[in-house]
Amino acid sequence: MVATRSHAHVQSVAGDRLVSRLRDLLATNNIRRFTIRDASGNALLEIPVGTHAEHATLAPEVWGAVGAMSRPDIDYQIVVEWRLAALKPQQEVSRRA
């Protein structure tokens, strides 16, 4: 079994480019979740990303919510949690005396 770790990264984006930036990020196929925050850091929407057939997918309702909340005159922060596959943990080898 492979353990999964994650790493978060914050990006600033203008409201009119929010949906297109999320689509670009999802094309990388290694996103675990992302959070949309306003400029002062308040979380507006937190979205876990499901993977199906090795392609990241979001429900159409989620895209509608993101499009409805984005305003072109407001800057947003996208907190992206990347999925990092860790190596298999090494099993202990018992030694016989």
C-alpha positions in Angstrom: 0.0 0.0 0.0 1.3 3.4 -0.9 0.9 6.2 1.6 -0.3 9.6 0.3 1.0 12.9 1.5 0.0 16.4 0.5 1.5 19.8 0.1 -0.4 23.1 0.1 0.4 26.2 -2.1 -1.4 29.6 -2.2 -1.9 31.5 -5.5 -3.5 34.8 -6.0 -5.9 35.3 -9.0 -8.3 37.9 -10.3 -12.0 37.1 -10.1 -12.4 37.1 -13.9 -9.8 34.5 -14.2 -10.8 32.2 -11.3 -12.7 29.5 -13.3 -10.1 29.3 -16.0 -7.2 29.0 -13.4 -9.0 26.2 -11.6 -9.5 24.4 -14.9 -5.8 24.7 -15.6 -4.9 23.4 -12.1 -7.2 20.4 -12.5 -5.5 19.5 -15.7 -2.4 18.5 -13.7 -4.3 15.5 -12.2 -2.5 15.6 -8.9 -4.7 18.0 -6.8 -6.3 16.6 -3.7 -8.5 19.7 -2.8 -8.6 23.4 -3.2 -9.9 26.2 -1.1 -11.1 29.6 -2.5 -10.5 32.5 -0.2 -11.1 36.2 -0.4 -8.2 38.7 -0.3 -8.3 38.9 3.5 -7.9 35.1 3.8 -11.5 34.1 4.7 -12.4 30.7 3.2 -15.4 31.0 0.8 -15.4 27.5 -0.7 -13.5 24.4 0.0 -13.7 21.7 -2.7 -12.3 18.2 -2.5 -11.3 16.8 -5.9 -12.4 13.3 -6.9 -10.4 11.3 -9.3 -12.1 9.0 -11.8 -10.2 7.1 -14.5 -7.1 9.1 -13.6 -8.7 12.4 -14.5 -9.7 15.0 -11.9 -13.4 15.8 -12.0 -15.7 18.3 -10.5 -19.5 18.2 -10.5 -21.2 20.8 -12.8 -22.9 22.2 -9.7 -19.4 23.1 -8.3 -18.4 24.9 -11.4 -21.7 26.8 -11.2 -21.0 27.8 -7.6 -17.5 29.0 -8.4 -18.8 31.0 -11.4 -21.6 32.5 -9.4 -19.4 33.6 -6.5 -16.5 35.0 -8.6 -16.6 38.8 -9.2 -14.2 40.4 -11.7 -13.4 43.3 -9.3 -12.2 41.1 -6.4 -9.0 39.2 -6.0 -9.1 35.7 -4.7 -6.6 33.3 -3.2 -6.6 29.6 -4.3 -5.1 27.3 -1.7 -4.2 24.1 -3.6 -3.4 20.9 -1.8 -1.3 18.8 -4.0 -1.3 15.0 -3.8 2.2 13.6 -3.3 2.6 9.8 -3.4 5.1 8.7 -0.8 7.2 5.6 -1.0 6.0 2.4 0.5 6.9 2.2 4.2 9.7 -0.2 4.8 8.7 -3.2 6.7 10.7 -4.2 9.7 12.8 -7.2 9.2 13.0 -9.3 12.3 16.4 -10.7 13.1 16.9 -14.0 14.6 19.7 -14.3 17.2 
